[in-house]
Amino acid sequence: LGRHQAANAAVALAALGVSLECEFRSADGTRLAPQRPTAARLEAALSAARWPGRLEISPGDERIWWDGAHNPTGARVLARAWREAMGETPTALVLGVTQDKEVGQFLRALSGPWTRVYTVEADTPRAYPAEILAQQAEKILGVPAEASASTAEAVERARAGLARGERMLITGSLYIVGEAMAALGEDPTIDLP
């Protein structure tokens, strides 16, 4: 979901094209000759591509979305993609970041139709304090914000407060997204071939 995914797919295809021009050898020195994939195989591969936690809907609750945006550029891309997909649908934000991030710039870039913010600290020593994040989010985003004791608590509080037609977006860190997935019983892993 989002324009940026087309650019990501183009980069992946360009990398594939370059790799097909290179000479590869196995560990025993045997020359490998990769075959150029057909258009149908490329289309199938791109349509099956998945990166858990990247602008993805929860399989268990269509009102809940998550994205691991964790820097100002990612926040800007997320905000644009969210508006393109959801318009101005009122949305509760569950937000947690790490201490090494530019929190003010991140929040300014994350402008959106947020109705309230639930801040959390990921289960990592690098977590940014939820209370301070709530104060900053309220000031910069201009909506009520409150700190939660855990990601699971924030998700439940946000879900309980959703009005009809509202959405929830969980973002700020892949740590938070993973914790939210676990709290909702979702499996963030993918099966690789």
MDTraj code that builds the backbone (N, CA, C; nanometers):
import mdtraj as md
import numpy as np

residues = "LEU GLY ARG HIS GLN ALA ALA ASN ALA ALA VAL ALA LEU ALA ALA LEU GLY VAL SER LEU GLU CYS GLU PHE ARG SER ALA ASP GLY THR ARG LEU ALA PRO GLN ARG PRO THR ALA ALA ARG LEU GLU ALA ALA LEU SER ALA ALA ARG TRP PRO GLY ARG LEU GLU ILE SER PRO GLY ASP GLU ARG ILE TRP TRP ASP GLY ALA HIS ASN PRO THR GLY ALA ARG VAL LEU ALA ARG ALA TRP ARG GLU ALA MET GLY GLU THR PRO THR ALA LEU VAL LEU GLY VAL THR GLN ASP LYS GLU VAL GLY GLN PHE LEU ARG ALA LEU SER GLY PRO TRP THR ARG VAL TYR THR VAL GLU ALA ASP THR PRO ARG ALA TYR PRO ALA GLU ILE LEU ALA GLN GLN ALA GLU LYS ILE LEU GLY VAL PRO ALA GLU ALA SER ALA SER THR ALA GLU ALA VAL GLU ARG ALA ARG ALA GLY LEU ALA ARG GLY GLU ARG MET LEU ILE THR GLY SER LEU TYR ILE VAL GLY GLU ALA MET ALA ALA LEU GLY GLU ASP PRO THR ILE ASP LEU PRO".split()
xyz = np.array([
    [0.0841, -0.1173, 0.0000],
    [0.0000, 0.0000, 0.0000],
    [0.0887, 0.1237, 0.0000],
    [0.0639, 0.2153, -0.0884],
    [0.1415, 0.3389, -0.0936],
    [0.2273, 0.3463, -0.2182],
    [0.2435, 0.4708, -0.2674],
    [0.3255, 0.4949, -0.3869],
    [0.4687, 0.4471, -0.3699],
    [0.5198, 0.4602, -0.2492],
    [0.6591, 0.4238, -0.2244],
    [0.6862, 0.2765, -0.2526],
    [0.5834, 0.1924, -0.2464],
    [0.6037, 0.0500, -0.2730],
    [0.6376, 0.0252, -0.4195],
    [0.5841, 0.1059, -0.5090],
    [0.6194, 0.0933, -0.6516],
    [0.7673, 0.1250, -0.6720],
    [0.8159, 0.2266, -0.6018],
    [0.9586, 0.2606, -0.6117],
    [1.0438, 0.1483, -0.5532],
    [0.9996, 0.0918, -0.4410],
    [1.0735, -0.0209, -0.3816],
    [1.0783, -0.1402, -0.4775],
    [0.9673, -0.1686, -0.5442],
    [0.9640, -0.2798, -0.6397],
    [1.0570, -0.2525, -0.7579],
    [1.0621, -0.1283, -0.8034],
    [1.1516, -0.0926, -0.9150],
    [1.2972, -0.1133, -0.8766],
    [1.3322, -0.0785, -0.7539],
    [1.4704, -0.0995, -0.7070],
    [1.5011, -0.2494, -0.7021],
    [1.4071, -0.3275, -0.6522],
    [1.4280, -0.4726, -0.6450],
    [1.4477, -0.5315, -0.7852],
    [1.3672, -0.4867, -0.8814],
    [1.3808, -0.5372, -1.0184],
    [1.5129, -0.4938, -1.0811],
    [1.5557, -0.3717, -1.0519],
    [1.6852, -0.3247, -1.1034],
    [1.7990, -0.4080, -1.0442],
    [1.7906, -0.4374, -0.9151],
    [1.8933, -0.5202, -0.8515],
    [1.8945, -0.6606, -0.9125],
    [1.7778, -0.7147, -0.9407],
    [1.7698, -0.8452, -1.0054],
    [1.8356, -0.8394, -1.1425],
    [1.8066, -0.7346, -1.2182],
    [1.8665, -0.7206, -1.3513],
    [2.0180, -0.7170, -1.3457],
    [2.0732, -0.6422, -1.2510],
    [2.2187, -0.6347, -1.2348],
    [2.2736, -0.7708, -1.1949],
    [2.2048, -0.8382, -1.1032],
    [2.2554, -0.9681, -1.0566],
    [2.2568, -1.0725, -1.1681],
    [2.1639, -1.0612, -1.2624],
    [2.1614, -1.1567, -1.3739],
    [2.2809, -1.1379, -1.4672],
    [2.3404, -1.0211, -1.4638],
    [2.4570, -0.9931, -1.5477],
    [2.5877, -1.0367, -1.4808],
    [2.5800, -1.0681, -1.3525],
    [2.7008, -1.1062, -1.2776],
    [2.7243, -1.2570, -1.2864],
    [2.8461, -1.2947, -1.2587],
    [2.8784, -1.4370, -1.2564],
    [2.8758, -1.4840, -1.1114],
    [2.7966, -1.5860, -1.0861],
    [2.7856, -1.6415, -0.9514],
    [2.8473, -1.7801, -0.9482],
    [2.9070, -1.8131, -0.8359],
    [2.9636, -1.9468, -0.8155],
    [2.9165, -2.0000, -0.6815],
    [2.8958, -2.1310, -0.6767],
    [2.8579, -2.1944, -0.5508],
    [2.9825, -2.2093, -0.4643],
    [2.9654, -2.2595, -0.3437],
    [3.0773, -2.2751, -0.2496],
    [3.1865, -2.3658, -0.3056],
    [3.1480, -2.4617, -0.3910],
    [3.2495, -2.5528, -0.4472],
    [3.3103, -2.4993, -0.5771],
    [3.2711, -2.3783, -0.6177],
    [3.3291, -2.3164, -0.7361],
    [3.2513, -2.3385, -0.8638],
    [3.1441, -2.4158, -0.8579],
    [3.0631, -2.4402, -0.9771],
    [2.9958, -2.3097, -1.0207],
    [3.0031, -2.2828, -1.1511],
    [2.9409, -2.1615, -1.2040],
    [2.7896, -2.1787, -1.2052],
    [2.7201, -2.0794, -1.1495],
    [2.5742, -2.0810, -1.1488],
    [2.5256, -1.9906, -1.2608],
    [2.4254, -2.0361, -1.3309],
    [2.3702, -1.9577, -1.4412],
    [2.2225, -1.9327, -1.4148],
    [2.1914, -1.8246, -1.3418],
    [2.0498, -1.7962, -1.3145],
    [1.9751, -1.7647, -1.4431],
    [1.8525, -1.8082, -1.4501],
    [1.7708, -1.7819, -1.5686],
    [1.6878, -1.6560, -1.5483],
    [1.6716, -1.5833, -1.6556],
    [1.5894, -1.4624, -1.6506],
    [1.4440, -1.5050, -1.6296],
    [1.3778, -1.4494, -1.5256],
    [1.2383, -1.4894, -1.5001],
    [1.1430, -1.4305, -1.6034],
    [1.0337, -1.4994, -1.6239],
    [0.9315, -1.4492, -1.7161],
    [0.8551, -1.3349, -1.6478],
    [0.7829, -1.2592, -1.7273],
    [0.7016, -1.1497, -1.6728],
    [0.5981, -1.2047, -1.5746],
    [0.5423, -1.3202, -1.6051],
    [0.4413, -1.3797, -1.5166],
    [0.5024, -1.4169, -1.3812],
    [0.6249, -1.4698, -1.3817],
    [0.6913, -1.5051, -1.2550],
    [0.7258, -1.3796, -1.1745],
    [0.7709, -1.2756, -1.2432],
    [0.8004, -1.1505, -1.1744],
    [0.6736, -1.0927, -1.1109],
    [0.5656, -1.0940, -1.1860],
    [0.4384, -1.0427, -1.1341],
    [0.3934, -1.1235, -1.0123],
    [0.4052, -1.2554, -1.0210],
    [0.3662, -1.3409, -0.9086],
    [0.4543, -1.3146, -0.7866],
    [0.5834, -1.2983, -0.8094],
    [0.6753, -1.2724, -0.6979],
    [0.6462, -1.1380, -0.6322],
    [0.6241, -1.0353, -0.7118],
    [0.5966, -0.9036, -0.6552],
    [0.4628, -0.9004, -0.5821],
    [0.3634, -0.9701, -0.6340],
    [0.2331, -0.9690, -0.5674],
    [0.2353, -1.0495, -0.4381],
    [0.3292, -1.1425, -0.4263],
    [0.3401, -1.2229, -0.3042],
    [0.4364, -1.1623, -0.2022],
    [0.5070, -1.0572, -0.2418],
    [0.6056, -0.9970, -0.1514],
    [0.5369, -0.9421, -0.0271],
    [0.5999, -0.9620, 0.0877],
    [0.5445, -0.9132, 0.2141],
    [0.6589, -0.8790, 0.3070],
    [0.6473, -0.7657, 0.3712],
    [0.7416, -0.7271, 0.4749],
    [0.6573, -0.6982, 0.5979],
    [0.6496, -0.7928, 0.6895],
    [0.5622, -0.7736, 0.8057],
    [0.5901, -0.6417, 0.8775],
    [0.4821, -0.5746, 0.9127],
    [0.4939, -0.4514, 0.9876],
    [0.5106, -0.3268, 0.9033],
    [0.4962, -0.3397, 0.7741],
    [0.5100, -0.2239, 0.6860],
    [0.3754, -0.1931, 0.6206],
    [0.3076, -0.0914, 0.6703],
    [0.1745, -0.0486, 0.6276],
    [0.0878, -0.1697, 0.5932],
    [0.0567, -0.2399, 0.6985],
    [-0.0113, -0.3680, 0.6865],
    [-0.1338, -0.3688, 0.7783],
    [-0.2391, -0.4304, 0.7307],
    [-0.3609, -0.4434, 0.8088],
    [-0.3515, -0.5678, 0.8978],
    [-0.4074, -0.5586, 1.0164],
    [-0.4112, -0.6748, 1.1052],
    [-0.5074, -0.7776, 1.0472],
    [-0.4632, -0.9012, 1.0300],
    [-0.5542, -1.0034, 0.9780],
    [-0.6736, -1.0295, 1.0702],
    [-0.6567, -0.9981, 1.1994],
    [-0.7626, -1.0265, 1.2952],
    [-0.8600, -0.9131, 1.3198],
    [-0.8283, -0.7919, 1.2750],
    [-0.9163, -0.6774, 1.3001],
    [-0.8899, -0.5728, 1.1919],
    [-0.9816, -0.5588, 1.0980],
    [-0.9605, -0.4702, 0.9835],
    [-0.9523, -0.3224, 1.0214],
    [-0.9803, -0.2887, 1.1454],
    [-0.9671, -0.1487, 1.1887],
    [-0.8244, -0.1153, 1.2298],
    [-0.7416, -0.2175, 1.2498],
    [-0.6068, -0.1980, 1.3029],
    [-0.5026, -0.2157, 1.1927],
    [-0.4134, -0.1172, 1.1834],
    [-0.3036, -0.1176, 1.0880],
    [-0.1747, -0.0942, 1.1647],
    [-0.0620, -0.1350, 1.1045],
    [0.0673, -0.1046, 1.1657],
    [0.1703, -0.0748, 1.0586],
    [0.2662, 0.0063, 1.0992],
    [0.3784, 0.0382, 1.0118],
    [0.4976, 0.0725, 1.0990],
    [0.6120, 0.0166, 1.0660],
    [0.7325, 0.0345, 1.1461],
    [0.8101, 0.1615, 1.1184],
    [0.7470, 0.2646, 1.0614],
    [0.8173, 0.3917, 1.0372],
    [0.8845, 0.4369, 1.1663],
    [1.0121, 0.4765, 1.1572],
    [1.0861, 0.5106, 1.2796],
    [1.1789, 0.6302, 1.2628],
    [1.1639, 0.7026, 1.1535],
    [1.2426, 0.8249, 1.1347],
    [1.1559, 0.9250, 1.0585],
    [1.1972, 1.0522, 1.0523],
    [1.1125, 1.1528, 0.9876],
    [1.0755, 1.1206, 0.8426],
    [1.1685, 1.0674, 0.7659],
    [1.1365, 1.0330, 0.6267],
    [1.0311, 0.9240, 0.6217],
    [1.0475, 0.8205, 0.7022],
    [0.9483, 0.7133, 0.7076],
    [0.8126, 0.7647, 0.7529],
    [0.8121, 0.8550, 0.8505],
    [0.6867, 0.9127, 0.8997],
    [0.6166, 0.9928, 0.7901],
    [0.6933, 1.0673, 0.7129],
    [0.6366, 1.1474, 0.6035],
    [0.5748, 1.0562, 0.4970],
    [0.6465, 0.9512, 0.4612],
    [0.5953, 0.8555, 0.3610],
    [0.4709, 0.7858, 0.4151],
    [0.4746, 0.7458, 0.5418],
    [0.3586, 0.6814, 0.6033],
    [0.2383, 0.7751, 0.6036],
    [0.2578, 0.8991, 0.6460],
    [0.1461, 0.9946, 0.6516],
    [0.0845, 1.0139, 0.5138],
    [0.1690, 1.0248, 0.4107],
    [0.1172, 1.0426, 0.2744],
    [0.0402, 0.9180, 0.2291],
    [0.0978, 0.8008, 0.2510],
    [0.0313, 0.6763, 0.2094],
    [-0.0990, 0.6567, 0.2867],
    [-0.0982, 0.6923, 0.4148],
    [-0.2198, 0.6778, 0.4972],
    [-0.3318, 0.7665, 0.4406],
    [-0.2986, 0.8914, 0.4112],
    [-0.4005, 0.9826, 0.3582],
    [-0.4506, 0.9363, 0.2213],
    [-0.3593, 0.8834, 0.1385],
    [-0.4012, 0.8353, 0.0065],
    [-0.4966, 0.7174, 0.0197],
    [-0.4733, 0.6318, 0.1175],
    [-0.5558, 0.5123, 0.1340],
    [-0.6816, 0.5380, 0.2162],
    [-0.6680, 0.6184, 0.3219],
    [-0.7770, 0.6344, 0.4183],
    [-0.8437, 0.7714, 0.4149],
    [-0.7857, 0.8651, 0.3430],
    [-0.8406, 1.0003, 0.3434],
    [-0.8276, 1.0607, 0.4823],
    [-0.9357, 1.1175, 0.5312],
    [-0.9349, 1.1810, 0.6629],
    [-1.0084, 1.0963, 0.7668],
    [-1.0098, 0.9642, 0.7493],
    [-1.0740, 0.8755, 0.8451],
    [-1.0138, 0.8972, 0.9829],
    [-1.0956, 0.9295, 1.0837],
    [-1.0416, 0.9485, 1.2190],
    [-0.9661, 0.8242, 1.2646],
    [-0.8503, 0.8488, 1.3239],
    [-0.7611, 0.7387, 1.3575],
    [-0.6936, 0.7602, 1.4915],
    [-0.6967, 0.6570, 1.5749],
    [-0.6203, 0.6568, 1.7001],
    [-0.4788, 0.6096, 1.6670],
    [-0.3821, 0.6709, 1.7315],
    [-0.2418, 0.6398, 1.7053],
    [-0.1808, 0.5747, 1.8292],
    [-0.1226, 0.4565, 1.8122],
    [-0.0425, 0.3943, 1.9176],
    [0.1013, 0.4147, 1.8752],
    [0.1798, 0.4798, 1.9608],
    [0.3099, 0.5302, 1.9197],
    [0.4173, 0.5011, 2.0228],
    [0.5274, 0.4475, 1.9769],
    [0.6444, 0.4274, 2.0614],
    [0.7688, 0.4423, 1.9765],
    [0.8701, 0.5104, 2.0284],
    [0.9935, 0.5332, 1.9543],
    [1.1134, 0.4993, 2.0422],
    [1.2297, 0.4980, 1.9818],
    [1.3522, 0.4741, 2.0582],
    [1.4258, 0.6056, 2.0800],
    [1.5143, 0.6060, 2.1783],
    [1.5831, 0.7283, 2.2205],
    [1.6736, 0.7886, 2.1140],
    [1.7189, 0.7086, 2.0208],
    [1.8128, 0.7595, 1.9206],
    [1.7439, 0.8254, 1.8018],
    [1.6145, 0.8464, 1.8095],
    [1.5399, 0.9058, 1.6978],
    [1.5150, 1.0545, 1.7203],
    [1.4902, 1.1245, 1.6118],
    [1.4585, 1.2679, 1.6147],
    [1.3084, 1.2824, 1.6368],
    [1.2676, 1.2761, 1.7640],
    [1.1264, 1.2646, 1.7990],
    [1.0437, 1.3833, 1.7482],
    [1.0906, 1.5046, 1.7691],
    [1.0153, 1.6207, 1.7230],
    [0.9947, 1.6209, 1.5730],
    [1.1002, 1.5937, 1.4989],
    [1.0902, 1.5894, 1.3519],
    [0.9987, 1.4748, 1.3082],
    [1.0097, 1.3615, 1.3765],
    [0.9247, 1.2466, 1.3455],
    [0.7776, 1.2849, 1.3618],
    [0.7438, 1.3461, 1.4740],
    [0.6048, 1.3824, 1.5010],
    [0.5534, 1.4872, 1.4018],
    [0.6349, 1.5847, 1.3677],
    [0.5927, 1.6856, 1.2701],
    [0.5677, 1.6216, 1.1327],
    [0.6486, 1.5244, 1.0973],
    [0.6326, 1.4558, 0.9683],
    [0.5103, 1.3643, 0.9676],
    [0.4666, 1.3235, 1.0848],
    [0.3575, 1.2262, 1.0981],
    [0.2220, 1.2967, 1.1090],
    [0.2034, 1.4021, 1.0356],
    [0.0741, 1.4703, 1.0415],
    [-0.0315, 1.3796, 0.9797],
    [-0.1489, 1.3786, 1.0401],
    [-0.2544, 1.2920, 0.9902],
    [-0.3849, 1.3178, 1.0629],
    [-0.4849, 1.2378, 1.0344],
    [-0.6174, 1.2570, 1.0939],
    [-0.6297, 1.1941, 1.2334],
    [-0.5271, 1.2119, 1.3137],
    [-0.5221, 1.1457, 1.4444],
    [-0.6209, 1.2116, 1.5407],
    [-0.6932, 1.1291, 1.6124],
    [-0.7913, 1.1795, 1.7090],
    [-0.7360, 1.1768, 1.8506],
    [-0.6486, 1.0845, 1.8790],
    [-0.5831, 1.0722, 2.0095],
    [-0.4611, 0.9826, 1.9927],
    [-0.3683, 0.9946, 2.0886],
    [-0.2432, 0.9201, 2.0808],
    [-0.2230, 0.8444, 2.2114],
    [-0.1845, 0.7184, 2.1987],
    [-0.1491, 0.6346, 2.3132],
    [-0.0006, 0.6027, 2.2992],
    [0.0812, 0.6549, 2.3896],
    [0.2253, 0.6329, 2.3780],
    [0.2685, 0.5174, 2.4658],
    [0.3745, 0.4512, 2.4220],
    [0.4257, 0.3335, 2.4921],
    [0.5775, 0.3309, 2.4864],
    [0.6349, 0.2516, 2.5740],
    [0.7782, 0.2240, 2.5702],
    [0.7953, 0.0786, 2.5302],
    [0.8717, 0.0565, 2.4264],
    [0.8995, -0.0810, 2.3834],
    [0.9816, -0.1512, 2.4908],
    [0.9787, -0.2801, 2.4880],
    [1.0560, -0.3607, 2.5834],
    [1.2015, -0.3667, 2.5371],
    [1.2682, -0.2516, 2.5454],
    [1.4088, -0.2406, 2.5093],
    [1.4693, -0.1274, 2.5920],
    [1.5956, -0.1385, 2.6308],
    [1.6584, -0.0293, 2.7068],
    [1.6660, 0.1015, 2.6275],
    [1.6505, 0.0949, 2.4964],
    [1.6583, 0.2135, 2.4107],
    [1.5256, 0.2876, 2.3998],
    [1.4218, 0.2405, 2.4671],
    [1.2892, 0.3005, 2.4534],
    [1.2867, 0.4451, 2.5030],
    [1.2153, 0.5273, 2.4308],
    [1.1934, 0.6665, 2.4687],
    [1.0822, 0.6679, 2.5732],
    [1.0941, 0.7480, 2.6786],
    [0.9924, 0.7480, 2.7852],
    [0.8522, 0.7837, 2.7326],
    [0.7560, 0.6999, 2.7636],
    [0.6193, 0.7177, 2.7148],
    [0.5564, 0.8471, 2.7647],
    [0.5835, 0.8865, 2.8877],
    [0.5259, 1.0105, 2.9422],
    [0.5745, 1.1326, 2.8649],
    [0.7036, 1.1387, 2.8378],
    [0.7597, 1.2521, 2.7638],
    [0.7089, 1.2510, 2.6195],
    [0.7006, 1.1324, 2.5597],
    [0.6490, 1.1208, 2.4235],
    [0.5035, 1.1683, 2.4171],
    [0.4244, 1.1357, 2.5182],
    [0.2845, 1.1799, 2.5209],
    [0.2771, 1.3325, 2.5241],
    [0.3603, 1.3950, 2.6054],
    [0.3616, 1.5419, 2.6135],
    [0.3991, 1.6030, 2.4784],
    [0.5018, 1.5479, 2.4155],
    [0.5455, 1.6002, 2.2859],
    [0.4402, 1.5766, 2.1781],
    [0.3793, 1.4584, 2.1779],
    [0.2775, 1.4265, 2.0776],
    [0.1579, 1.5200, 2.0910],
    [0.1168, 1.5458, 2.2137],
    [0.0027, 1.6349, 2.2361],
    [0.0338, 1.7755, 2.1858],
    [0.1538, 1.8220, 2.2145],
    [0.1938, 1.9572, 2.1736],
    [0.2075, 1.9673, 2.0208],
    [0.2757, 1.8728, 1.9583],
    [0.3054, 1.8816, 1.8150],
    [0.1867, 1.8391, 1.7279],
    [0.1190, 1.7306, 1.7664],
    [0.0076, 1.6815, 1.6848],
    [-0.1240, 1.7513, 1.7172],
    [-0.1307, 1.8131, 1.8359],
    [-0.2497, 1.8895, 1.8722],
    [-0.3711, 1.8065, 1.9080],
    [-0.3486, 1.6843, 1.9556],
    [-0.4590, 1.5987, 1.9984],
    [-0.4259, 1.5407, 2.1364],
    [-0.5272, 1.4950, 2.2110],
    [-0.4985, 1.4363, 2.3413],
    [-0.4053, 1.3160, 2.3292],
    [-0.3127, 1.3051, 2.4237],
    [-0.2177, 1.1933, 2.4249],
    [-0.2016, 1.1454, 2.5681],
    [-0.1883, 1.0159, 2.5843],
    [-0.1681, 0.9580, 2.7165],
    [-0.0719, 0.8417, 2.7089],
    [0.0080, 0.8280, 2.8129],
    [0.1056, 0.7191, 2.8194],
    [0.0388, 0.5929, 2.8709],
    [0.0823, 0.4799, 2.8190],
    [0.0350, 0.3489, 2.8633],
    [0.1516, 0.2704, 2.9195],
    [0.1207, 0.1763, 3.0053],
    [0.2246, 0.0970, 3.0705],
    [0.2876, -0.0052, 2.9771],
    [0.2152, -0.0471, 2.8736],
    [0.2681, -0.1481, 2.7808],
    [0.2007, -0.1305, 2.6454],
    [0.2595, -0.1916, 2.5451],
    [0.1998, -0.1876, 2.4121],
    [0.0642, -0.2572, 2.4131],
    [0.0551, -0.3712, 2.4811],
    [-0.0721, -0.4435, 2.4882],
    [-0.1809, -0.3560, 2.5496],
    [-0.1459, -0.2835, 2.6563],
    [-0.2439, -0.1950, 2.7199],
    [-0.2849, -0.0821, 2.6258],
    [-0.1898, -0.0219, 2.5587],
    [-0.2202, 0.0870, 2.4658],
    [-0.3119, 0.0401, 2.3539],
    [-0.2838, -0.0780, 2.2996],
    [-0.3667, -0.1321, 2.1911],
    [-0.5090, -0.1555, 2.2414],
    [-0.5235, -0.2123, 2.3599],
    [-0.6572, -0.2385, 2.4136],
    [-0.7320, -0.1092, 2.4429],
    [-0.6633, -0.0116, 2.5001],
    [-0.7277, 0.1169, 2.5291],
    [-0.7687, 0.1864, 2.4000],
    [-0.6813, 0.1837, 2.3010],
    [-0.7144, 0.2465, 2.1728],
    [-0.8312, 0.1739, 2.1066],
    [-0.8288, 0.0426, 2.1090],
    [-0.9364, -0.0344, 2.0455],
    [-1.0696, -0.0100, 2.1155],
    [-1.0674, -0.0043, 2.2471],
    [-1.1905, 0.0194, 2.3229],
    [-1.2494, 0.1570, 2.2931],
    [-1.1638, 0.2527, 2.2578],
    [-1.2108, 0.3881, 2.2305],
    [-1.2468, 0.4150, 2.0861],
    [-1.2313, 0.3160, 1.9979],
    [-1.2626, 0.3391, 1.8566],
    [-1.4127, 0.3548, 1.8357],
    [-1.4502, 0.4629, 1.7714],
    [-1.5893, 0.4822, 1.7323],
    [-1.6127, 0.4099, 1.6001],
    [-1.7373, 0.3972, 1.5633],
    [-1.7721, 0.3315, 1.4373],
    [-1.7005, 0.4013, 1.3210],
    [-1.6326, 0.3241, 1.2375],
    [-1.5633, 0.3780, 1.1211],
    [-1.4224, 0.4276, 1.1483],
    [-1.3820, 0.4321, 1.2751],
    [-1.2464, 0.4778, 1.3069],
    [-1.1459, 0.3658, 1.2855],
    [-1.0210, 0.4046, 1.2735],
    [-0.9101, 0.3121, 1.2567],
    [-0.8092, 0.3336, 1.3686],
    [-0.7156, 0.2408, 1.3770],
    [-0.6020, 0.2525, 1.4686],
    [-0.4758, 0.2271, 1.3873],
    [-0.3737, 0.3104, 1.4085],
    [-0.2444, 0.2922, 1.3447],
    [-0.1392, 0.2790, 1.4531],
    [-0.0612, 0.1729, 1.4473],
    [0.0463, 0.1458, 1.5429],
    [0.1771, 0.1714, 1.4701],
    [0.2609, 0.2605, 1.5255],
    [0.3818, 0.2992, 1.4535],
    [0.4888, 0.3550, 1.5459],
    [0.6015, 0.3917, 1.4856],
    [0.7116, 0.4552, 1.5568],
    [0.8330, 0.3672, 1.5740],
    [0.8127, 0.2362, 1.5638],
    [0.9218, 0.1427, 1.5861],
    [0.8766, 0.0028, 1.5475],
    [0.9656, -0.0742, 1.4897],
    [0.9326, -0.2145, 1.4636],
    [0.9205, -0.2925, 1.5941],
    [0.9860, -0.2440, 1.7006],
    [0.9674, -0.3058, 1.8321],
    [0.8202, -0.2984, 1.8717],
    [0.7633, -0.1783, 1.8615],
    [0.6237, -0.1566, 1.9005],
    [0.5304, -0.2377, 1.8113],
    [0.5566, -0.2380, 1.6823],
    [0.4733, -0.3144, 1.5899],
    [0.4769, -0.4627, 1.6254],
    [0.5967, -0.5160, 1.6520],
    [0.6078, -0.6571, 1.6899],
    [0.5352, -0.6874, 1.8195],
    [0.5463, -0.5977, 1.9177],
    [0.4762, -0.6178, 2.0449],
    [0.3252, -0.6118, 2.0252],
    [0.2784, -0.5217, 1.9382],
    [0.1350, -0.5122, 1.9099],
    [0.0858, -0.6385, 1.8398],
    [0.1644, -0.6874, 1.7447],
    [0.1267, -0.8113, 1.6767],
    [0.1127, -0.9256, 1.7783],
    [0.2095, -0.9354, 1.8677],
    [0.2053, -1.0404, 1.9700],
    [0.0843, -1.0224, 2.0609],
    [0.0552, -0.8993, 2.1012],
    [-0.0590, -0.8725, 2.1890],
    [-0.1910, -0.9109, 2.1230],
    [-0.1963, -0.8997, 1.9912],
    [-0.3180, -0.9326, 1.9164],
    [-0.3195, -1.0768, 1.8666],
    [-0.2161, -1.1532, 1.9023],
    [-0.2096, -1.2933, 1.8608],
    [-0.1718, -1.3116, 1.7153],
    [-0.1102, -1.2107, 1.6554],
    [-0.0669, -1.2190, 1.5152],
    [0.0768, -1.2718, 1.5115],
    [0.1102, -1.3409, 1.4045],
    [0.2453, -1.3939, 1.3884],
    [0.3217, -1.3056, 1.2905],
    [0.4208, -1.2317, 1.3405],
    [0.4936, -1.1406, 1.2512],
    [0.5942, -1.2097, 1.1584],
    [0.6149, -1.3379, 1.1754],
    [0.7136, -1.4063, 1.0926],
    [0.6545, -1.4389, 0.9554],
    [0.7438, -1.4644, 0.8615],
    [0.7003, -1.5052, 0.7290],
    [0.7724, -1.6349, 0.6942],
    [0.7070, -1.7135, 0.6115],
    [0.7695, -1.8363, 0.5644],
    [0.8491, -1.8052, 0.4391],
    [0.9766, -1.8342, 0.4432],
    [1.0618, -1.8117, 0.3271],
    [1.0787, -1.9437, 0.2508],
    [1.0917, -1.9339, 0.1185],
    [1.1073, -2.0575, 0.0398],
    [1.2369, -2.1275, 0.0712],
])
top = md.Topology()
chain = top.add_chain()
for i, resn in enumerate(residues, 1):
    res = top.add_residue(resn, chain, resSeq=i)
    for name in ("N", "CA", "C"):
        top.add_atom(name, md.element.get_by_symbol(name[0]), res)
traj = md.Trajectory(xyz[None], top)
